[in-house]
Amino acid sequence: MRERIEDALRAAIRDGRLAEGARLPPTRTLARDLSVARGTVLAAYTQLATEGWIRGTRGAATTVARVAADPDQGDPGATDPPPPRHDLRPGRPDPSAFPRAEWVRALRRALAEAPHEALNYGSAQGSAVLRTELAAYLRRARGLRVRAADLVVTTGFTQSLTLVAHALAARDAGAVAFEEPSLEPHRAIVRAAGLAVVTAPVDAHGIRVDELPPAALAVLTPNRQHPLGVTLAPERRAQLLERSRTDGMLVLEDDYDGEFRYDGRPIAALQSLEPSVVIYAGTAAKALAPGLRLGWLAVPDALRADVVAAKELLDRQTGVLDQLAFAELLRSGGYDRHIRKMRLRYRRRRDVLLTALGARFPDLEVAGTAAGLNLLLRLPDAASEERALAAAHARGVALQGLAEGAYYEGEPEYGLIVGYAATQEHAYAAAVEALVGALGNAGVESTRPSARISIPS
Ligand SMILES: Cc1ncc(COP(=O)(O)O)c(C=O)c1O
């Protein structure tokens, strides 16, 4: 009875039938009306007063307290936005290719074998089991010079950059240099940490090291510049590391899609040349799934304690079940097998796209085709980019404009960044067809190759 009285009064107050200040009947009266013991009503009033719904249960009249009214409608629930009809957004892998069965197997085994203590609060640096497997993988697959003790497990590059920026901000470091163009959210992270952003242009050999302003850190994508697709040339790598040695500038190597090179041999990470000045960052976002939220950093000794302290401050540690499952996927060879499979799939998709574009638009300048999950179609001006985006939009094709994407701090260049990995396999041919149709509608065949630098693929 007591609970029913409480529920009825709560409901009446919530939906406004009992307004703020309204007097409730005295306990004796209500008890008589309801044929219950007065103590029952008193107990209900006391509970409601404790929760803040009503005021003054003893002596004075009992009145309704101030309570926010319910919104008119009930909770309609939440729905995720549907994916685009033709998903050619850059930087996204095929979500249907996630190795679900392998992951479940790895998770089951990890759970069976992990000691109870593994589920406790653990090291902010990351699970030792994962760091051991990851170090072996990075030495083998990306040529890193790294030990498990150098690694910090994060929730992806976004967090890796946040941690490094916080560690530098705590030291009152100077500016952070980015490639021009680069991802705007990454520059925003650095600014949010209170650091200034400077940039240097990118040409056919990668970032112009001679134009790098003074900086405490340079954030680079050496394996494949995002979004232009050029690889940092050997002379530039040497020049950059020389600059690091003389100026004390650190380099953050964003190896976001280092596993995916289709033409020629894989290029070892920059970190392998100078592990004392290069912070290496990897992510599972391209090889497995962006939604997994797993990444890693190899941090030079001088900065590691500060990066781990930032991680501890930010979110204590990365979820341990994902860490252990990923460790098992690395140990079993499942990760290598998955990458080999996806490399073949994405290379095939790239070839299909290049063939379709070449047949219809022989004059179109296509860049950044040797690696990664996207390529760049250069366009001569803002109007042609806007036309192409509008035509793509009209056909349900989602992709990214180079100027539209705010990759440039200064004057932008123009083009379309086309991600050929994001669609599911069965939908790919239709997506390419829709893109070619949209480009035709936009009159792209009449554009000449850009007069700007030409980027080898
Ligand atoms: C250049 C670049 N770096 C890093 C990432 C990955 O970020 P995260 O690991 O936070 O998903 C992306 C994803 O789109 C990217 O394009």
The ligand as an SDF file (V2000), in Angstrom:
LIG
                    3D

 16 16  0  0  0  0  0  0  0  0999 V2000
   44.7640   10.6390  -40.9590 C   0  0  0  0  0  0  0  0  0  0  0  0
   44.0300    9.8000  -39.9560 C   0  0  0  0  0  0  0  0  0  0  0  0
   44.6250    9.5010  -38.8120 N   0  0  0  0  0  0  0  0  0  0  0  0
   44.0110    8.7370  -37.8730 C   0  0  0  0  0  0  0  0  0  0  0  0
   42.7560    8.2410  -38.0800 C   0  0  0  0  0  0  0  0  0  0  0  0
   42.1500    7.2980  -37.0720 C   0  0  0  0  0  0  0  0  0  0  0  0
   41.6430    7.8790  -35.9600 O   0  0  0  0  0  0  0  0  0  0  0  0
   41.0330    6.9430  -34.8100 P   0  0  0  0  0  0  0  0  0  0  0  0
   42.0590    5.8720  -34.4980 O   0  0  0  0  0  0  0  0  0  0  0  0
   40.8370    7.8630  -33.6510 O   0  0  0  0  0  0  0  0  0  0  0  0
   39.7660    6.3450  -35.3080 O   0  0  0  0  0  0  0  0  0  0  0  0
   42.0840    8.5580  -39.2380 C   0  0  0  0  0  0  0  0  0  0  0  0
   40.6900    8.0870  -39.4290 C   0  0  0  0  0  0  0  0  0  0  0  0
   39.9510    8.5120  -40.2440 O   0  0  0  0  0  0  0  0  0  0  0  0
   42.7430    9.3390  -40.2090 C   0  0  0  0  0  0  0  0  0  0  0  0
   42.1440    9.5920  -41.3750 O   0  0  0  0  0  0  0  0  0  0  0  0
  1  2  1  0
  2  3  1  0
  2 15  2  0
  3  4  2  0
  4  5  1  0
  5  6  1  0
  5 12  2  0
  6  7  1  0
  7  8  1  0
  8  9  2  0
  8 10  1  0
  8 11  1  0
 12 13  1  0
 12 15  1  0
 13 14  2  0
 15 16  1  0
M  END
$$$$
